[in-house]
Amino acid sequence: MENKEKLGQESAFPITHEQFETIPTYKGMSKRFYAACAAVSGIMANARTEPIENFHFKNIVEDAYKIADELLKQENL
């Protein structure tokens, strides 16, 4: 990413103030992580005919975060 600030660090599913009173340490997953998980699901669904040993998981995860970062950039336009 061009800037040092990471996009999407806020909660994907924010809780209300009333809920926060009862769950003070709960932040949940970030928007960035949630978007990357969705991207991984799509990537893996598209490649489902490949044997699992042929996957380069590090590359898949890196690509998923690139997709997530672009989604978050577009959201902030």
Helices and strands as residue ranges (DSSP letters): H 17-22, H 31-46, G 52-54, H 57-75
